[in-house]
Amino acid sequence: MTAPRLRFAPSPTGPLHLGGARTAMYNWALARALGGAFVLRIEDTDCERSTDASLQIILEGLRWLGIDWDEGPELGDCGGGAHGPYFQMQRLGLYREAAERLLASGHAYRCYCTPERLAELREEQKANKSPFIGYDGRCRDLTAEQCAAHEAAGRQPNLRFRMPTDRVIQVHDLIRGDVEVNTRQLDDWVMVRIDGVPLYNFACVVDDIAMAITHVVRGEEHFLNGIKQLLVFEALGHEAPRYAHIPLILNAKGAKLSKRDPGVKSVLEYRDLGYPPEAVFNYIALLGWGFAADRDVFTRDEMVAAFKIENVGKAGARFDLEKLHWMCGEYVRRWTVEQCVERSRPWLEGVVPADVLAPGGAHQGWLRNIVACYQERVQILSEFGDKIGWLFADPTELDDGAQKKMQKHGELAPEWLRAFAELLAAGNAPPSWPADRSAADRAVRLPSPSGGQAQGDAPPPATDCPFDTPAAIEAQTRAFCDQRGIKFGHFVHPLRAVLTGTDRGPGLFDVVFLLGKETCIRRANK
């Protein structure tokens, strides 16, 4: 039996989007599941729009998702594998040879119709409400003399494939099952343009034959293209691959997903916004396929072990931005705090001072505490930078939530805050925790994803320093409220507002601990 061989064949005319990424992923997963080869082929015959920049974006997007290829671009000096080259514009000789064979056998013919004539034909068919919109076969039976006359007049031909006029094609699709299509629905389509460049339905068949492709997984919009391609395989005397046409990805309204729909990005845009690649891979895999009835989060290896193309659904899958964000949060919460710090560094730059952010620096324990405070509260890594700015700059204004909390106790809050600042000043806490090495390594006592304590050095026992831990700060603050007859719940809201500028965030006493005494005194007095 022939070893399974699958391919992903993008056109380098733009970035890698969700649909293309899912097609690549399903081909990759099926190749790995069957123990076969995954081939990356570049269909660059659209010379006006194809660019190397787009190619590099596609390759980088695949690598970011963890999709590797066995043959294709950038795999060494041998052209990427035994079936190369893997760029269609480097394979023009193969297409010319195949086209000559089809002309000789009568499966193709030369068409001299001008673009203007074809446009008029289409408009006429539309005006007459014709049930068939397409080429009318005008050049289908030209004699050699007629062809010579056209060329003597300076006309160069396209090559068209001669479709059977009334034939029922039976197809077994690995997802859609058995389907019948009558060729009356399809016109004689252009195989090769005047300039000698092949078009999609012809070039991909020649390549699939030469590259020994056994399975083709692609979007259902290519189903009728598959009928055309089956006939080309037949005309060239080769068996066609097994086809699987996966359903469309839909938007929230049930229409075909567009790059203009909310939350839809290219793959590298998700990367640049801080979406974990494992989560994006995981989510895309679920757009039409299910891992298990009771489980949505899985690894790439687990997907490969479970993947069967027959289990892809027939109905379109809806893109759900909320679920994508939920899945990103699931992955962030599964990391250790150290992993979270390392992976969020690009989005902390420019917000966290360089000496604090420097790996191995004196303030790594304090930085771990900051990240640990927000690990349960973020879904994408870029949120870290947005959320922790209050630690490094005094708030210049309060957000709406914080203003409401201040206004609720507007007459009493200034007196409470002034008294709390005096309490801090009288305590024995270090004057500025972030700048103090011993204090910087003390961990905020937060639950970790495993249910234990946050990663980092455990705080030393509180002895003569009543503000040595967030728990000690809370105990002293409660005592402060009891002594002054202030309801604890009333006091914490204005205190959080002036310390952070918002009414949201980590535990209040983690906030006080992380800011340090001097900063809290300054902000409370202000």
C-alpha positions as CSV (number, residue, x, y, z in Angstrom):
1,M,0.0,0.0,0.0
2,T,1.1,3.6,-0.7
3,A,2.2,5.5,2.4
4,P,-0.3,8.2,3.2
5,R,0.8,11.6,1.9
6,L,-1.2,14.8,2.6
7,R,-0.5,18.4,1.6
8,F,-1.4,22.0,2.5
9,A,-1.0,24.3,-0.5
10,P,-1.5,28.0,0.4
11,S,-1.2,30.9,-2.0
12,P,1.3,33.5,-0.7
13,T,-1.0,36.4,-1.3
14,G,-1.8,37.4,2.3
15,P,-1.6,36.2,5.9
16,L,-2.6,32.9,7.3
17,H,-6.2,33.1,8.6
18,L,-8.4,30.8,10.7
19,G,-9.7,28.8,7.7
20,G,-6.3,28.2,6.2
21,A,-4.9,27.3,9.6
22,R,-7.6,24.8,10.2
23,T,-7.1,23.2,6.8
24,A,-3.4,22.9,7.5
25,M,-4.0,21.5,11.0
26,Y,-6.4,18.8,9.8
27,N,-4.1,17.7,7.0
28,W,-1.2,17.7,9.5
29,A,-3.1,15.8,12.1
30,L,-4.3,13.2,9.7
31,A,-0.8,12.7,8.2
32,R,0.6,12.2,11.7
33,A,-2.3,9.9,12.8
34,L,-1.8,7.7,9.7
35,G,2.0,7.7,10.1
36,G,2.3,9.5,6.7
37,A,4.0,12.6,5.4
38,F,2.8,16.2,5.5
39,V,3.8,18.2,2.5
40,L,3.8,22.0,2.3
41,R,3.4,23.2,-1.3
42,I,3.2,26.9,-2.3
43,E,0.7,27.7,-5.1
44,D,2.3,31.0,-6.3
45,T,0.8,31.2,-9.8
46,D,-1.0,34.4,-9.0
47,C,2.2,36.3,-9.8
48,E,0.8,39.8,-9.4
49,R,-0.3,39.2,-5.8
50,S,2.2,36.5,-4.5
51,T,5.0,37.9,-2.4
52,D,7.8,36.5,-0.3
53,A,6.6,38.6,2.6
54,S,3.3,36.8,2.6
55,L,5.1,33.5,2.3
56,Q,7.2,34.2,5.4
57,I,4.1,35.2,7.3
58,I,2.4,31.9,6.4
59,L,5.5,29.8,7.4
60,E,5.9,31.7,10.6
61,G,2.2,31.3,11.4
62,L,2.4,27.5,10.9
63,R,5.5,27.3,13.1
64,W,3.9,29.3,15.8
65,L,0.9,26.9,15.9
66,G,3.4,24.0,16.1
67,I,2.5,22.6,12.6
68,D,5.7,21.2,11.1
69,W,6.1,19.8,7.6
70,D,8.1,16.8,6.2
71,E,8.6,18.2,2.7
72,G,8.4,21.8,1.5
73,P,10.1,25.2,1.7
74,E,13.1,25.8,3.9
75,L,14.0,22.2,4.5
76,G,17.6,22.2,3.3
77,D,19.5,22.3,0.0
78,C,17.7,19.4,-1.6
79,G,14.7,21.5,-2.5
80,G,12.7,20.4,0.5
81,G,12.3,16.7,-0.4
82,A,12.3,14.2,-3.1
83,H,9.2,15.5,-4.8
84,G,10.3,19.1,-5.1
85,P,10.5,21.9,-6.1
86,Y,7.6,22.9,-3.9
87,F,6.7,26.2,-5.6
88,Q,4.4,26.0,-8.6
89,M,6.2,28.6,-10.6
90,Q,9.3,26.4,-10.5
91,R,7.3,23.5,-12.0
92,L,6.0,25.1,-15.3
93,G,7.7,22.4,-17.4
94,L,5.5,19.7,-15.8
95,Y,2.4,21.6,-16.5
96,R,3.3,22.2,-20.2
97,E,4.0,18.4,-20.6
98,A,0.6,17.5,-19.0
99,A,-1.2,20.1,-21.1
100,E,0.2,18.8,-24.3
101,R,-0.9,15.3,-23.3
102,L,-4.5,16.5,-22.7
103,L,-4.5,18.4,-26.0
104,A,-3.3,15.3,-27.9
105,S,-5.9,13.1,-26.3
106,G,-8.8,15.6,-27.0
107,H,-9.4,16.3,-23.3
108,A,-8.3,19.9,-23.8
109,Y,-8.7,22.5,-26.5
110,R,-7.5,25.9,-27.5
111,C,-9.9,28.8,-26.9
112,Y,-9.5,32.1,-28.7
113,C,-12.4,34.0,-27.1
114,T,-11.4,37.5,-25.9
115,P,-12.1,38.7,-22.4
116,E,-14.6,41.2,-23.9
117,R,-16.5,38.4,-25.6
118,L,-16.6,36.4,-22.4
119,A,-17.9,39.3,-20.4
120,E,-20.6,40.0,-22.9
121,L,-21.6,36.3,-22.9
122,R,-22.0,36.4,-19.1
123,E,-24.0,39.6,-19.1
124,E,-26.3,38.1,-21.8
125,Q,-26.8,34.9,-19.8
126,K,-27.7,36.9,-16.7
127,A,-30.1,39.2,-18.6
128,N,-31.9,36.2,-20.1
129,K,-32.0,34.5,-16.6
130,S,-30.2,31.5,-18.1
131,P,-30.1,28.5,-15.8
132,F,-26.5,28.0,-16.8
133,I,-23.9,30.7,-16.4
134,G,-20.6,29.9,-17.9
135,Y,-18.6,29.3,-21.1
136,D,-20.7,28.3,-24.1
137,G,-18.2,26.1,-25.8
138,R,-17.7,28.4,-28.9
139,C,-14.2,27.2,-29.5
140,R,-14.8,23.6,-28.4
141,D,-14.7,22.1,-32.0
142,L,-12.5,24.4,-33.9
143,T,-10.6,22.8,-36.8
144,A,-6.8,23.1,-37.2
145,E,-7.4,25.5,-40.0
146,Q,-9.6,27.8,-37.8
147,C,-7.0,27.7,-35.0
148,A,-4.2,28.6,-37.5
149,A,-6.4,31.5,-38.8
150,H,-6.9,32.9,-35.3
151,E,-3.2,32.8,-34.5
152,A,-2.3,34.3,-37.9
153,A,-4.5,37.2,-36.8
154,G,-2.4,37.6,-33.6
155,R,-4.7,35.8,-31.2
156,Q,-3.1,33.6,-28.6
157,P,-5.3,30.9,-26.9
158,N,-6.1,29.9,-23.4
159,L,-6.3,26.1,-22.9
160,R,-9.7,24.8,-21.7
161,F,-10.6,21.4,-20.3
162,R,-13.3,19.6,-22.3
163,M,-15.9,18.6,-19.7
164,P,-18.3,15.7,-20.5
165,T,-21.6,17.2,-21.6
166,D,-24.0,15.0,-19.6
167,R,-22.3,12.6,-17.2
168,V,-23.1,11.7,-13.6
169,I,-20.0,11.7,-11.4
170,Q,-20.2,9.6,-8.3
171,V,-17.9,10.8,-5.4
172,H,-17.3,9.3,-2.0
173,D,-16.2,12.1,0.3
174,L,-14.7,11.1,3.6
175,I,-16.9,13.6,5.4
176,R,-19.9,14.2,3.2
177,G,-20.4,10.6,2.2
178,D,-21.6,9.6,-1.3
179,V,-22.5,12.5,-3.6
180,E,-23.6,12.6,-7.3
181,V,-22.9,15.6,-9.6
182,N,-23.9,15.9,-13.2
183,T,-21.4,17.6,-15.4
184,R,-24.1,19.7,-17.0
185,Q,-23.6,22.0,-14.0
186,L,-20.0,22.8,-15.0
187,D,-18.6,24.6,-18.0
188,D,-15.3,24.0,-19.9
189,W,-12.9,25.8,-17.6
190,V,-9.5,27.4,-18.4
191,M,-6.6,25.2,-17.5
192,V,-3.7,27.3,-18.8
193,R,-3.7,31.0,-19.4
194,I,-2.3,32.7,-22.6
195,D,1.0,33.4,-20.8
196,G,1.5,29.7,-20.1
197,V,0.7,29.9,-16.3
198,P,-1.6,27.1,-15.1
199,L,-4.7,27.7,-13.1
200,Y,-5.7,26.0,-9.8
201,N,-7.7,23.0,-10.9
202,F,-5.2,21.9,-13.4
203,A,-1.9,22.7,-11.6
204,C,-2.9,21.1,-8.3
205,V,-3.8,17.8,-10.1
206,V,-0.4,17.7,-11.9
207,D,1.3,18.4,-8.5
208,D,-0.8,15.9,-6.6
209,I,0.2,13.2,-9.1
210,A,3.9,14.1,-9.1
211,M,3.9,14.3,-5.3
212,A,2.0,11.1,-4.8
213,I,-0.7,12.7,-2.6
214,T,-3.1,10.2,-1.2
215,H,-5.6,12.4,0.7
216,V,-6.8,15.9,0.2
217,V,-8.5,17.7,3.1
218,R,-9.8,21.2,2.2
219,G,-12.8,23.5,2.6
220,E,-16.2,22.5,1.3
221,E,-16.2,25.5,-1.1
222,H,-13.8,23.4,-3.2
223,F,-16.2,20.5,-3.6
224,L,-17.2,21.2,-7.2
225,N,-13.5,21.9,-8.0
226,G,-13.0,18.3,-6.8
227,I,-15.3,17.1,-9.6
228,K,-13.3,19.0,-12.2
229,Q,-10.1,17.6,-10.7
230,L,-11.3,14.0,-10.7
231,L,-11.9,14.2,-14.4
232,V,-8.3,15.6,-15.0
233,F,-6.9,12.7,-13.0
234,E,-8.9,10.3,-15.1
235,A,-7.8,12.0,-18.4
236,L,-4.1,11.7,-17.3
237,G,-4.6,8.1,-16.3
238,H,-4.0,8.4,-12.6
239,E,-6.1,7.5,-9.6
240,A,-7.4,10.5,-7.6
241,P,-6.6,11.0,-3.9
242,R,-9.3,10.5,-1.3
243,Y,-11.1,13.7,-0.7
244,A,-12.5,15.2,2.5
245,H,-14.3,18.6,2.3
246,I,-14.6,20.2,5.7
247,P,-17.5,22.5,6.6
248,L,-17.3,26.3,6.6
249,I,-16.4,28.3,9.7
250,L,-19.4,30.6,10.4
251,N,-19.9,33.8,12.3
252,A,-22.3,34.4,15.2
253,K,-25.1,35.0,12.7
254,G,-24.5,31.7,10.9
255,A,-23.0,33.3,7.8
256,K,-19.6,32.4,6.4
257,L,-16.9,33.9,8.6
258,S,-15.2,37.0,7.3
259,K,-12.0,38.7,8.4
260,R,-14.2,41.7,9.1
261,D,-16.2,39.8,11.8
262,P,-15.5,40.8,15.4
263,G,-12.5,39.1,16.9
264,V,-11.3,37.5,13.7
265,K,-7.6,37.9,13.2
266,S,-4.8,36.4,11.2
267,V,-2.7,33.8,13.0
268,L,0.2,36.2,13.6
269,E,-2.1,38.9,14.9
270,Y,-3.3,36.5,17.6
271,R,0.4,35.9,18.4
272,D,1.2,39.6,18.6
273,L,-1.8,40.2,20.9
274,G,-0.5,37.6,23.4
275,Y,-2.8,34.6,22.6
276,P,-1.1,31.4,23.8
277,P,-0.3,29.3,20.6
278,E,-1.4,26.1,22.4
279,A,-4.8,27.7,23.1
280,V,-5.3,29.0,19.5
281,F,-4.3,25.6,18.1
282,N,-6.7,23.9,20.5
283,Y,-9.6,26.2,19.7
284,I,-9.1,26.0,15.9
285,A,-9.0,22.2,16.1
286,L,-12.5,22.3,17.7
287,L,-14.0,24.2,14.7
288,G,-15.7,21.2,13.3
289,W,-14.1,18.3,15.2
290,G,-14.5,17.2,18.8
291,F,-11.8,15.6,21.0
292,A,-14.2,14.2,23.7
293,A,-17.7,14.7,24.9
294,D,-16.5,15.9,28.3
295,R,-13.2,17.6,27.4
296,D,-12.2,20.5,25.2
297,V,-8.6,21.1,26.3
298,F,-6.0,18.8,24.9
299,T,-2.4,18.8,23.6
300,R,-1.2,18.4,20.0
301,D,-0.1,14.9,20.7
302,E,-3.5,14.0,22.1
303,M,-5.2,15.4,19.1
304,V,-3.1,13.3,16.8
305,A,-3.8,10.1,18.8
306,A,-7.6,10.8,18.6
307,F,-7.9,12.4,15.2
308,K,-10.1,10.7,12.5
309,I,-11.2,12.7,9.5
310,E,-14.5,10.8,9.4
311,N,-15.3,12.5,12.8
312,V,-15.3,16.0,11.4
313,G,-18.9,17.2,11.3
314,K,-20.9,18.1,8.2
315,A,-22.4,21.3,9.6
316,G,-20.6,24.6,9.8
317,A,-18.8,25.4,13.1
318,R,-19.4,28.9,14.6
319,F,-16.5,31.0,15.6
320,D,-17.0,32.0,19.3
321,L,-14.6,34.7,20.5
322,E,-15.7,34.2,24.2
323,K,-14.8,30.5,24.0
324,L,-11.4,31.3,22.4
325,H,-10.7,33.7,25.3
326,W,-11.9,31.2,27.9
327,M,-9.5,28.6,26.4
328,C,-6.6,31.1,26.5
329,G,-7.3,31.7,30.2
330,E,-7.3,27.9,30.8
331,Y,-3.8,27.6,29.4
332,V,-2.5,30.7,31.3
333,R,-3.8,29.3,34.6
334,R,-2.1,25.9,34.0
335,W,1.4,27.5,33.7
336,T,3.7,27.9,36.7
337,V,4.2,31.5,37.8
338,E,7.7,31.4,36.4
339,Q,6.4,30.3,33.0
340,C,3.8,33.0,33.1
341,V,6.5,35.6,33.8
342,E,8.7,34.5,30.9
343,R,5.9,34.3,28.4
344,S,4.5,37.7,29.3
345,R,7.8,39.5,29.2
346,P,7.2,41.1,25.7
347,W,4.0,42.7,27.0
348,L,5.6,43.9,30.2
349,E,8.3,45.8,28.5
350,G,7.6,49.5,28.5
351,V,5.4,49.1,31.6
352,V,7.7,47.4,34.1
353,P,11.1,49.2,34.7
354,A,14.0,47.4,33.0
355,D,15.8,46.7,36.3
356,V,12.7,45.0,37.6
357,L,12.0,43.0,34.4
358,A,15.7,41.9,33.9
359,P,15.9,38.1,34.2
360,G,17.8,37.1,37.3
361,G,17.6,40.6,38.7
362,A,17.1,41.5,42.3
363,H,13.4,42.0,42.0
364,Q,12.3,38.7,40.4
365,G,10.4,37.6,43.5
366,W,8.4,40.8,43.5
367,L,7.8,40.5,39.7
368,R,6.6,36.9,40.3
369,N,4.2,38.2,42.9
370,I,2.7,40.7,40.5
371,V,2.2,38.2,37.8
372,A,0.8,35.7,40.3
373,C,-1.8,38.2,41.4
374,Y,-3.2,38.5,37.8
375,Q,-2.7,34.9,36.5
376,E,-6.3,34.1,37.4
377,R,-7.5,37.3,36.0
378,V,-6.1,37.4,32.4
379,Q,-6.9,35.5,29.3
380,I,-4.3,36.8,26.8
381,L,-0.8,37.9,27.7
382,S,-1.1,41.5,26.5
383,E,-3.6,42.1,29.4
384,F,-0.7,41.9,31.9
385,G,0.8,45.2,30.7
386,D,-2.6,46.9,30.7
387,K,-3.5,45.7,34.2
388,I,-0.3,46.4,36.2
389,G,0.4,50.0,35.2
390,W,-0.9,51.2,38.5
391,L,2.1,49.7,40.3
392,F,4.6,52.0,38.5
393,A,2.8,55.3,38.2
394,D,0.5,57.1,40.6
395,P,-3.1,57.1,39.2
396,T,-3.8,60.5,37.7
397,E,-7.6,59.9,37.6
398,L,-10.1,57.3,38.8
399,D,-12.0,55.1,36.4
400,D,-15.8,55.1,36.6
401,G,-16.0,52.2,39.1
402,A,-13.5,53.8,41.4
403,Q,-15.2,57.2,41.3
404,K,-18.5,55.6,42.3
405,K,-16.9,53.9,45.3
406,M,-15.3,57.2,46.4
407,Q,-18.4,59.2,46.0
408,K,-20.4,56.7,48.1
409,H,-18.2,57.6,51.1
410,G,-17.1,61.0,49.8
411,E,-17.3,62.9,53.1
412,L,-15.7,60.3,55.3
413,A,-13.1,58.7,52.9
414,P,-10.5,61.5,53.1
415,E,-10.4,61.2,56.9
416,W,-10.1,57.4,56.8
417,L,-7.3,57.5,54.2
418,R,-5.3,60.1,56.2
419,A,-5.6,58.0,59.3
420,F,-4.5,54.9,57.4
421,A,-1.5,56.7,56.0
422,E,-0.5,57.6,59.6
423,L,-0.9,53.9,60.6
424,L,1.5,52.9,57.8
425,A,4.0,55.5,58.7
426,A,4.0,54.3,62.4
427,G,4.6,50.7,61.4
428,N,7.8,48.8,61.1
429,A,7.3,47.7,57.5
430,P,10.2,48.3,55.1
431,P,9.9,51.8,53.5
432,S,9.9,50.6,49.9
433,W,9.4,46.8,49.4
434,P,10.1,46.7,45.6
435,A,13.6,48.2,46.2
436,D,14.5,45.9,49.1
437,R,16.0,42.6,48.1
438,S,14.8,40.6,51.2
439,A,11.3,41.9,50.9
440,A,11.2,41.5,47.1
441,D,11.6,37.8,47.5
442,R,8.6,37.4,49.8
443,A,5.7,35.8,48.1
444,V,2.2,37.1,48.1
445,R,0.1,34.3,49.6
446,L,-2.2,33.5,46.7
447,P,-3.8,30.2,45.6
448,S,-1.9,28.7,42.7
449,P,-3.6,26.7,39.9
450,S,-2.7,23.5,41.7
451,G,-4.4,24.7,44.9
452,G,-1.3,25.4,46.9
453,Q,0.6,28.7,47.3
454,A,1.9,31.0,44.6
455,Q,5.3,30.1,43.3
456,G,8.3,32.0,44.9
457,D,10.0,32.1,48.2
458,A,7.7,31.7,51.2
459,P,7.4,34.8,53.5
460,P,9.4,34.5,56.8
461,P,7.4,34.3,60.0
462,A,6.0,37.7,61.1
463,T,7.7,38.7,64.3
464,D,8.5,42.3,65.0
465,C,7.3,43.5,61.7
466,P,3.4,43.7,61.7
467,F,3.3,44.4,57.9
468,D,5.5,41.6,56.8
469,T,2.8,39.7,54.8
470,P,-0.5,40.6,53.1
471,A,-2.2,38.6,55.9
472,A,-0.6,40.8,58.6
473,I,-1.5,44.0,56.7
474,E,-5.1,42.8,56.6
475,A,-5.2,42.0,60.3
476,Q,-3.8,45.4,61.2
477,T,-6.3,47.1,58.9
478,R,-9.2,45.3,60.4
479,A,-8.0,46.3,63.8
480,F,-7.7,49.9,62.6
481,C,-11.3,49.8,61.3
482,D,-12.6,48.3,64.6
483,Q,-10.9,51.0,66.6
484,R,-12.4,53.8,64.6
485,G,-15.9,52.2,64.2
486,I,-15.5,52.0,60.4
487,K,-17.2,49.2,58.5
488,F,-14.4,47.2,57.0
489,G,-16.3,46.7,53.7
490,H,-16.9,50.5,53.4
491,F,-13.2,51.3,54.0
492,V,-11.6,48.9,51.5
493,H,-13.3,50.4,48.4
494,P,-12.0,53.9,48.7
495,L,-8.6,52.6,49.7
496,R,-8.3,50.4,46.6
497,A,-9.6,53.3,44.5
498,V,-6.8,55.7,45.5
499,L,-4.1,53.1,45.4
500,T,-4.9,51.7,42.0
501,G,-7.3,54.1,40.2
502,T,-9.7,51.3,39.7
503,D,-12.2,49.1,41.6
504,R,-10.9,45.9,40.2
505,G,-7.7,43.8,40.6
506,P,-6.0,41.4,43.1
507,G,-6.7,41.3,46.8
508,L,-6.4,44.7,48.4
509,F,-3.7,43.7,50.8
510,D,-1.7,42.1,48.1
511,V,-2.0,45.5,46.5
512,V,-0.7,47.2,49.7
513,F,2.1,44.7,50.0
514,L,3.3,45.1,46.4
515,L,3.2,48.9,46.4
516,G,5.2,49.2,49.6
517,K,4.7,51.6,52.6
518,E,6.0,54.8,51.0
519,T,3.9,54.6,47.9
520,C,0.8,53.7,49.8
521,I,1.3,56.7,52.2
522,R,1.8,59.1,49.2
523,R,-1.2,57.9,47.3
524,A,-3.5,57.8,50.4
525,N,-2.5,61.3,51.4
526,K,-2.9,62.6,47.8
